[in-house]
Amino acid sequence: MNGYELLAPAGDMECLETAIRYGADAVYLGGPELQLRSGKVGFDRRELERAVSYAHLAGRKVYVTVNSFAFNREIGLVPEYAQYLQDIGADAAIVTDIGVLAEIKKSAPFLPVHVSTQANCMNWRAACVYRDMGASRVILARELSLSDIAQIRANTPKDLELEAFVHGAMCMAYSGRCLISSYLNGRSGNRGECTQPCRWGYALMEEKRPGEYFPVEEDGDCSAILSSHDLCCIDILDDMKKAGIVSFKIEGRMKTAYYVATAVNAYRMRLDGAADADYCRRELESMAHRPYSTGFYLGDERMGHNNDGKVRQSCAFVGVVQACSDGILTVEQRNRFAVGETLEVLSPGMTAREFTVASITDELGTAQDCAPHPQQTVLVPCPYELRYGDILRRRGGEQVLRSC
């Protein structure tokens, strides 16, 4: 680690295994209680135990998000749940609500607590208060510059760790506190149910001209006036280190295993000096993203917004290697690919390698021109000795996946 932690998201077990395989030092995930994401990316208790065991066998850590603001009816659930997380060996609980923090420290005193970015810790005094309450780490507010972070580091005890996001989607609200989705849909972003209305297309209507809509900003498909850029800090990691960050966090518990593999691999290689920033930046263009910016870190409070709302990527994820024997790959197909196409291999800790698909056969040995069926198992010759979990992708220029 060289004193620095790369922290990756895990929305399911596949993403957790992928994050660890591609070099994450720790993963964060949601359990069945008080997690700030949709229930479909939460682990139940049995899955949590499996996740912690798997990570620990690999020498990695697991942080469990308990980061919703709690209603009165939910506070009573915290003591038993905290004791459970402590008993299964979770390496920390990520907490926003100070009431939840107090309950955890009372009920499970040996369970470390990390203060969530949703707590909006903006200054060194607040960070010291959280430490006095028992927190061992603060995940800093999104709105801070590197200069602000350096001041926090200079005025807080050295045993208080500082964590910050380095990559992924950003919210136009104050560190994620937003009521637009609640107002429009009755689904709260502060309860893990955000419908992302900041990504929608909006128009202007004059009071006396009902039904006559004027685009707020003309851009073809939509007017995404509230859509923020995605965060990308691959160029400023050294500056973040100097400011005092020890844990570099990738956003994306609702993202795919391909996203996790690509992001973790790029940041791992950059942190370790295995690849330069230009190469790693190109890698990050290969996965789904909105336009990138460095957020508030460089002191520009315009952080990047008012983009076209479109999600782009330069590569298509086509398969996952299940086995490799005598130059033949066993591949689980994820998107269509065909004989004659050039594919790239994404392997942990390595720059991408290319090969041309010479043939494709099914498990019975029947030749086929392409692999069109979702999750079909096919056999493909390859000049490289690959391993389980390596990823195959097809580069094809910028692709627009969806709008708004």
N, C-alpha and C positions, 0 to 999 in steps of 0.2 A: 504493500500500500504506500510505502514511502511517507507515511503520516497522513495520507489523504484517503478519503472514502468515496467510492463511486456508488451511489444509491439509485436503484432501479425500481420501476413500478412492476407489480404483478397482479393482474386482474384475474388470473386463473393459474392452475398448476403448470400448464404449458409455458406461460409467460415467466413463471418463477424459474422453472428449469432452464429456459432459454437465457434469462438474465444471468444466472449463475454460470452457465456454460460459456457465455461471451464475456465474462470478466467482472461482473458486479461484485462489490465487496459486501453489499447488503441489499435486501429488498424490503419494500414496504407494501402492505396489503391490508385489506379490510376484512374484519370478522363479521359475525352475525349481529353485533350490537354497535350502535352509534357511529357507524362509519359514513364518511361524507362522499359516498358514491352510490350509484344505483345498486340495488340488491343483486343484480346479475353478475357483478364483479366482486361479490363478497364470498369469503370462504366460510363454510359451516365449521362447527367445532372439530369434527373428524378431519376435515381437510386442513384446518389450521395445524393440528397436531402433526399431520403428514408433512406439511410445508416446513414447519420448524425442524422436524427431524431430518428432512432432506437437506436443508440449508446447513444445519450444524454438521452433518456428516461431510459436507464439502468445505467446512471451515468458514462459512458465511453467516451473516446475521439476518434476523427477521424483526421488523418493526411493524406493529399492528396499529392501524388507525382507529382511534376512538375519539374522533375529532368533530363530531356534531355538537352544536349547542344543545344542551339537554333540557327538556321540559321537566316540570316537577315529577310527572309520572315516571320519568326515566332514571332519575337519580338513584332510586332504590335498587336499580339493576346493577349499578356500578360495582359495589363491593364484591359480589360473588364473581362477576365477570373478571375483575382485576385479579382476584385470587386465582382464577382459572388460568389467565394468561401467565401469571407468575409461575404456576405449577407446571405448565407445559414448556417453560423455558423461553418464552418470548423475550427478545433482547431489549425491547422498549415498547411503551405505548405512546402514540402520538396524540396529543390532547390539545383542545382549544379552550374548553370551558373550565374556568378556575374552580368551579364546584366539583367537576369531574376530577380535576387534578387533585384536589384536597381529599376526595373520597379514595382515590387510588393510593395516595401516600399513606392514608390511614389503614386501608384494608390489605394492601400488598406492598409493604415498605421496601421490599427488595426488587420490585419491578421498576426499572428506570423509566423516566418520563421525559419525552421530548415535546416541547411546546410548538404547536402547529403554526404555519404561516397565517392561518385564519385568525390567530390571536393578535395579529398586526403589531408585533414587537418592533418599534421604530427607534428606540433609544436605549442607551446603556443602563439608565435607571430602571426601566421596565425589565430589562434582561436580568439585572441583579435581583429584582423582586421575584421573578420566576425561579431563579436559582435558590433563593431563600425559602421558597415554597417546596423545593425538592426536585426541580427540573435539572437534568444533567446536560441538556442541549436545548437551544432555541433555533427554530427554523425561521429565519428573519422575514419580515414583511417584504412583499414584492416591490414596494415603492422606494426602496433605499438605493442610494448610489454607493459606489465602492468607497468613496470618502466617508460616507455615513457609517458604513460597516467597519472601516478602520478605526473610527472613533469609538464605536461600541467595543471593539476588541481591546482597545487601549485602556478602557475604563471598566472592564469586567474581569472577574477572577479567571485565571488560565484554565481551571478545571471545567469551566462552562464552555461546551463546544458550540460552534456556530455553523449552521447549515444554510445553504441557499440553493435555489433552483438554477440550473444551467440550461435546461432545454424543455421545450414543450409548449402547449397552449397556454395563453394568458387570458385573463378575464378583465373586462373594462371596469369592473367594480373594484372597490378598495380591498385588495388581497382576497378577493372572492366573495365579499359580503354584498349581496345583491338581492333585490326584491322584485325585479322586473318579471321573472318567470312566475313568481308567486302571484303577482298582480294579473298577468295575462292568462295564466293557465292553472293557477291554484297548485303549482308544483314548485317547491322552494329549492333554490340553489344551495341554501344553507342546510338542507336536509338530504343532499345527494340526488335531487330530482330535477336539476336544471334542464330546461328545454332549449337553452341557448338562443333566446330571442335577440341577443346582440348580433347574431349571425344572419338574421332575417333581412329581407329586402323591404325598405320603407319608401313611402311616397308622401307628398304634401298635397293636402286638399283644402281649398279655400272655403270658408263657412257658407258663402252664398252660391257656391257652385258644387253641390253634392254630386258625388260620383265622377267628378272630373279630377283626375289624379296627375300630379306633376312629379317627375322623378327628382329626388333630392340631389342625386348625383348620377349623371348619365354614364352607365358602364355596361351596356348590353343586358346581361341577365338580371341584375339586381342592384340595389343601392344599399350596400352594407355599411352604413355610416357608423356603426358601433363596433364593427369587427376588428379586434386587435390582431396585430402580428403575432406569430409564434416566437418564442424565445430561443435564441441560439447563441451560446457563449464560447464556442470552440476557439475563437480568436483571443479571448481575454482570460483564459484559465489561469495563466501566471499572475495576472493582476488580481484575480480573485483570491489566489493563494496569499499574495502579499497583504491583502486586506484582512486576512484572518480566517477565511472559510476553510473548514477541514472536511466537510461533507458536501459533495456535489450531487445535486438531486435532479433526476430526470422525471418530468411529469408524464403521466399516461397510463393510469390503471384501467382505462377503457380502450386501450390500443391493442393492436395485434402482436403476436410473437415476432413477426417480421420487423415491426417498428422497434420493439424492445431489442432485438438482436442488432439491428443497424445502429441505433443510438448508443447502446452500451459499447459495442465494438469500437465505434468512432471515438467516443470519449475515453475509453480505456487506452486505446493506442496513443491518443494525444497526451493523456496524463503520464503515460509511461515513456513517452518519447519515441514510440515505435513508428510513428507516421507524422508527417508535417501537417500544419493547419489547412493547407490548400487541399490535400487529399481528404482529410477528415470532413471538411466542409462539403466537398463533392459527395461524399458518402451520405451526409445528412440531407442532401437534395434528393437522394434516391428513394426516400420514404415519404409518406403522405405528410404534407405540411402546408400551412399558409405562409405568406412572405415572412422572412425572418427579420428579427431585430435583436439588439442587446438589452431591450427593456430599459429600465431606469439606471442601470449600473454605471453608465458613463456620464450621468448627470443631465441627460436630455429628458425632460418630463413629458415629451411628446411620445415616448416609448414606441410608437408605431401603431397606427390605427387607420381607419378609413380606407382599407384595402378593398379589393373586389370580392372578398368573401370566399374565393375559390380555393379548393384544396388540390394541391399538385404533387406529383412525384415523377422522377425520371426513370424509375425501374418498376417492373411488374414482378411480384413474388410468384414463382411458378412451382416450387416444390421444396420438400424437406427430405434430406437424406436419412434413410432408415438403416442402411447397411452398405458396406463396400467390400467386394471380394473379387480378386483376380481382374481388376479393372472394370468391374460392372457395378453400377450403383443401383440400389433398390430405393426408389423415390416415391414418396407420397405426394401426389399431384395436388396443387392448391389453385393454380390457374392454368389455362390452356397453353401448351407449348408444342412445337412440331419439329420433325426431322429437318435438318438444315439450318436451324436457328442457332445463333451464338448465345450461350448462356454464361453468366458469371457465377462464381462460387464465393459465398461469404462464409469464411471460417474464422473461428475465434483467434484474435490477435494477429491476423494476417490481412494484407492488402488483397483486393479482389483478383481472381484469376479467371481467364476465359477458356471455353472449349466449345466446339461445334457438335451439336447433337447428330451423331452418325446414324443411329437407329433407336427405335423404341419398341419394346415388346411387352406384352402383359405377363402375368405370373405363369401362364401356361405355355409361354414361348411364342405366342402369336404376334407377328409383326403388325405394327400400326403406324400410320403416317403422323399421327399426333396423339397427344394425351388430353382429351377434351372433357373427361369425366371427373367431377369433384372428388378428391381424395382417393382416386384410383391408384393402386400400386402398380408401378411400371419399372422396367429394367432399362438402364441407359448406360452405354459405355462411356468411360471418362478417363482421361490420362492422369488424373491426380488420385492419390490415396486419401479419400475423404473419410469422415467419421460421422457417427450418428449425430443428428442435429444440425449438421452443416446445411446451409440454405442455398437454393438455386434461384436466380432471378434473371430477367431479361431486360437489358437496357434499351430504351427506345425514344429518347428525347423526352421533353416535358409532356406529361399527361395531366389533363384536368379531370379529376375524379368526380367532383360535385361542386355545385355552386351554393353559397350561403349555408 
